[in-house]
Amino acid sequence: MIYQSTFSESEKIEFMSEAMKEAENAAALGEVPIGCVIVRDKTIISRGYNLREATQDATTHAEITAIRSANNQLKSFRLEECALFVTVEPCIMCAGGILLSRIPEVYFGASNNKGGACGSVIDVMNIKEVNHAPYIEGGVLAERSSDLMKAFFKNRRGANKRNYSSEEK
Ligand SMILES: [Zn+2]
């Protein structure tokens, strides 16, 4: 199945702005500032932000937290009527979670050339043997996201070599 975007440009910005608020929540806790929202019928049903330091759990990325919450609310592992908005390109784990929950639409902000799994380092979202390939769109509020990431890593001495690009893929 070929999926297409069902959001207008202004809706994409509206929902990515909400994901940015979640990223700012993470930043306030000293966590790598990545935020996510999941939308169904143009309404946010779940939110998440990176909590890896607080939990010391490698899987508590923004997307996984939001997917778990959406699964719980809908009492289904299938999120076939949902769209996911995340401020930074998903990693391999989160791309896997998106595929396994059958989310058909994914929007991200900044690209991540240190592990992005939607084309930057590897493209997990478009493997022909895998029976699901969501619509993917990067670059939504990318500059805001990459500025937040850069500011975070600049403040963390010795960890500022990562490069979160606002360039479109
Ligand atoms: Zn991830």
Residues whose N, C-alpha, C, O or C-beta is under 5 A from the ligand:
A	BS01	ZN	H61 P90 C91 M93 C94
